[in-house]
Amino acid sequence: DSITGTYYGVLPSDVETTFTLNADGTYLLILSYKEKVEQTGKVKMNFPVLDYNILILVHPSSGEHTFYKVKDANSVVLTNSVGNEPEGETAKFYVLKKK
């Protein structure tokens, strides 16, 4: 199945996250911080797909890298730099579901 589409979730620290993967290899990432709505960031850049379905997002303003792993056709999970998923009771809070 295609990984293209829009994924949504609220990550820890109440960061409302909308993540769109486009068929042309670009992504749009919108982060809305509950305590400060004006801190919404939008990024549209190419995303390389690493081994094991790991997506690497490079934020142009900071150069920071964010990693997501494609779990299945309907969800992605925020991971660390080597693709390890969060574990334990809080793991479910790092998953974005396809809209």
HELIX and SHEET records of a PDB file:
HELIX    1   1 ASP A   51  ASN A   53  5                                   3    
HELIX    2   2 ALA A   91  TYR A   94  5                                   4    
SHEET    1   A 9 LYS A  36  ASN A  46  0                                        
SHEET    2   A 9 THR A  26  TYR A  33 -1                                        
SHEET    3   A 9 VAL A  15  LEU A  21 -1                                        
SHEET    4   A 9 GLY A   5  LEU A  11 -1                                        
SHEET    5   A 9 VAL A  95  LYS A  98 -1                                        
SHEET    6   A 9 SER A  75  THR A  79 -1                                        
SHEET    7   A 9 HIS A  65  ASP A  72 -1                                        
SHEET    8   A 9 ILE A  54  VAL A  58 -1                                        
SHEET    9   A 9 VAL A  49  LEU A  50 -1                                        
END                                                                             
